[in-house]
Amino acid sequence: MRDYYFITDSNCSRQGNEKDVSQALMAGVEIIQLRDKSATSGDLYREAKTLMTFCTGTKTKLIINDRIDIALAVNADGVHLGQDDLPCEVGEVYLARKRSSALQFTT
């Protein structure tokens, strides 16, 4: 599945994010975005860590929605920052630390 970008949504998933991501990886998606606005920091960290292990050794990049701290903690490939998230300057610091082209800003 070239050029496909998979975004998790535990509220819509019938089988859970881990199963959904496993299937997305088997389908060959290039980017997975972990998005869960209701998870606690601890739960999000644990899920991100698990999904990062799924992506390790593949060409698929893991992007964490909104949470630079979680992205750094699990060594994710990038972070998605929207209009109401941290300022772009903070994202630029992240980009400099990771040297990743996966940083996204929505304007």
C-alpha positions as a LaTeX table, in Angstrom:
\begin{tabular}{lrrr}
\hline
Residue & $x$ (\AA) & $y$ (\AA) & $z$ (\AA) \\
\hline
Met1 & 0.00 & 0.00 & 0.00 \\
Arg2 & 2.30 & 2.68 & $-1.19$ \\
Asp3 & 1.58 & 6.21 & $-0.04$ \\
Tyr4 & $-0.95$ & 5.14 & 2.58 \\
Tyr5 & $-1.04$ & 6.85 & 5.96 \\
Phe6 & $-2.84$ & 4.94 & 8.70 \\
Ile7 & $-4.30$ & 6.81 & 11.69 \\
Thr8 & $-5.36$ & 4.81 & 14.74 \\
Asp9 & $-8.66$ & 5.49 & 16.43 \\
Ser10 & $-9.46$ & 3.28 & 19.39 \\
Asn11 & $-13.01$ & 4.64 & 19.46 \\
Cys12 & $-13.68$ & 3.26 & 15.97 \\
Ser13 & $-11.63$ & 0.09 & 16.16 \\
Arg14 & $-13.43$ & $-3.21$ & 16.62 \\
Gln15 & $-10.27$ & $-5.24$ & 17.24 \\
Gly16 & $-8.03$ & $-2.71$ & 19.00 \\
Asn17 & $-5.18$ & $-0.56$ & 17.79 \\
Glu18 & $-2.57$ & $-3.30$ & 18.07 \\
Lys19 & $-4.51$ & $-5.62$ & 15.74 \\
Asp20 & $-5.32$ & $-2.75$ & 13.37 \\
Val21 & $-1.68$ & $-1.68$ & 13.21 \\
Ser22 & $-0.54$ & $-5.26$ & 12.65 \\
Gln23 & $-2.91$ & $-5.51$ & 9.70 \\
Ala24 & $-1.80$ & $-2.11$ & 8.38 \\
Leu25 & 1.83 & $-3.23$ & 8.56 \\
Met26 & 1.01 & $-6.44$ & 6.69 \\
Ala27 & $-0.68$ & $-4.30$ & 4.04 \\
Gly28 & 2.51 & $-2.25$ & 3.70 \\
Val29 & 1.45 & 1.21 & 4.91 \\
Glu30 & 4.29 & 3.73 & 5.03 \\
Ile31 & 3.21 & 5.80 & 8.04 \\
Ile32 & 1.16 & 5.01 & 11.13 \\
Gln33 & $-0.09$ & 7.84 & 13.32 \\
Leu34 & $-0.96$ & 6.94 & 16.90 \\
Arg35 & $-3.86$ & 9.19 & 17.83 \\
Asp36 & $-5.65$ & 8.84 & 21.15 \\
Lys37 & $-6.78$ & 12.07 & 22.77 \\
Ser38 & $-8.41$ & 10.35 & 25.74 \\
Ala39 & $-5.59$ & 8.04 & 26.89 \\
Thr40 & $-3.61$ & 8.78 & 30.02 \\
Ser41 & 0.07 & 9.56 & 29.52 \\
Gly42 & 1.02 & 6.15 & 30.88 \\
Asp43 & $-1.40$ & 4.27 & 28.65 \\
Leu44 & $-0.36$ & 6.26 & 25.60 \\
Tyr45 & 3.31 & 5.62 & 26.36 \\
Arg46 & 2.75 & 1.86 & 26.71 \\
Glu47 & 0.75 & 1.70 & 23.49 \\
Ala48 & 3.29 & 3.82 & 21.61 \\
Lys49 & 6.10 & 1.60 & 22.86 \\
Thr50 & 4.26 & $-1.51$ & 21.66 \\
Leu51 & 3.49 & 0.01 & 18.26 \\
Met52 & 7.10 & 1.16 & 17.92 \\
Thr53 & 8.24 & $-2.43$ & 18.40 \\
Phe54 & 5.81 & $-3.45$ & 15.64 \\
Cys55 & 7.32 & $-0.86$ & 13.29 \\
Thr56 & 10.96 & $-1.58$ & 14.15 \\
Gly57 & 12.62 & $-3.47$ & 11.31 \\
Thr58 & 10.03 & $-2.33$ & 8.78 \\
Lys59 & 9.96 & 0.65 & 6.45 \\
Thr60 & 6.88 & 1.97 & 8.26 \\
Lys61 & 7.32 & 5.13 & 10.32 \\
Leu62 & 5.43 & 5.73 & 13.56 \\
Ile63 & 4.14 & 9.25 & 14.20 \\
Ile64 & 2.67 & 10.24 & 17.58 \\
Asn65 & $-0.23$ & 12.68 & 17.60 \\
Asp66 & 0.23 & 15.85 & 19.71 \\
Arg67 & 2.71 & 14.41 & 22.24 \\
Ile68 & 6.36 & 15.27 & 21.68 \\
Asp69 & 7.20 & 13.78 & 25.09 \\
Ile70 & 5.77 & 10.39 & 24.15 \\
Ala71 & 7.40 & 10.49 & 20.71 \\
Leu72 & 10.79 & 11.14 & 22.29 \\
Ala73 & 10.26 & 8.53 & 25.00 \\
Val74 & 9.62 & 5.73 & 22.49 \\
Asn75 & 11.99 & 7.05 & 19.82 \\
Ala76 & 9.14 & 7.49 & 17.34 \\
Asp77 & 9.87 & 8.71 & 13.83 \\
Gly78 & 7.89 & 11.91 & 14.22 \\
Val79 & 5.12 & 13.86 & 15.83 \\
His80 & 1.98 & 15.44 & 14.40 \\
Leu81 & 1.22 & 18.92 & 15.73 \\
Gly82 & $-2.05$ & 20.62 & 14.83 \\
Gln83 & $-3.16$ & 24.23 & 15.16 \\
Asp84 & $-4.16$ & 23.92 & 18.81 \\
Asp85 & $-1.09$ & 21.95 & 19.90 \\
Leu86 & 2.35 & 23.10 & 20.99 \\
Pro87 & 3.85 & 26.02 & 19.05 \\
Cys88 & 5.88 & 25.36 & 15.92 \\
Glu89 & 9.05 & 26.50 & 17.68 \\
Val90 & 8.77 & 23.52 & 20.03 \\
Gly91 & 8.28 & 21.24 & 17.07 \\
Glu92 & 11.39 & 22.68 & 15.46 \\
Val93 & 13.40 & 21.77 & 18.56 \\
Tyr94 & 12.07 & 18.24 & 18.23 \\
Leu95 & 12.95 & 18.21 & 14.55 \\
Ala96 & 16.48 & 19.31 & 15.30 \\
Arg97 & 16.87 & 16.57 & 17.91 \\
Lys98 & 15.49 & 13.83 & 15.72 \\
Arg99 & 16.54 & 15.08 & 12.28 \\
Ser100 & 13.28 & 13.63 & 11.03 \\
Ser101 & 11.33 & 14.79 & 8.03 \\
Ala102 & 8.17 & 13.36 & 9.55 \\
Leu103 & 7.29 & 16.45 & 11.55 \\
Gln104 & 3.96 & 17.87 & 10.40 \\
Phe105 & 2.21 & 21.13 & 11.05 \\
Thr106 & $-1.40$ & 21.90 & 10.20 \\
Thr107 & $-2.18$ & 25.54 & 9.55 \\
\hline
\end{tabular}
